[in-house]
């Protein structure tokens, strides 16, 4: 049995002038990343994989340094590309996109496509890796889509409860992935940002 710790990035700056892949962590996000590393350094993580987006790279950097591990950048762990334009009403768009897996802007990616991409990336990682415990630094939307695919009990409310940063655990038995809904890093509660406190992902 392998354990995969899905790490949602820390609080990032939203500026429509900054391309999504280049959005940096906020000052609070940088502090959260350091606190996150202290909370999870004892989980026994042997490998670290990450989305190429800056907010994920910077979130996982303190942990990578603490553990002295190589950081493997995986392009398919990137966030769902909604649109190159500015989304005025993020909350409504987020709900609509969750309820309709084929919803997509003309220049964007549907939930169904992003979900398949994330799932296939995870299966490739866990199948190829010799490690028993892996960390994956990624994004709220694709993490939620992955969990929805592997566990029908994962709901929109669960998706909205994923914090910045957050750590969720999935298991791989050599055939399929499963979500450990009981796993929790209690220390995150003191510094993570909740959905209600965010104006965007």
Secondary structure by P-SEA (a helix, b strand, c coil): cbbbbbbcccbbbbbcccccccccccaaaaaaaaaaaaacccccccbbbbcccaaaaaaaaaaaaaabbbbbbbcccccccccccccccaaaaaaaaaacccccccccccaaaaaaaaaaaaaaaaaaccccbbbbbbcaaaaaaaaaaacccccaaaaaaccccbbbbbbbccccccccccccccccccccccccccccc
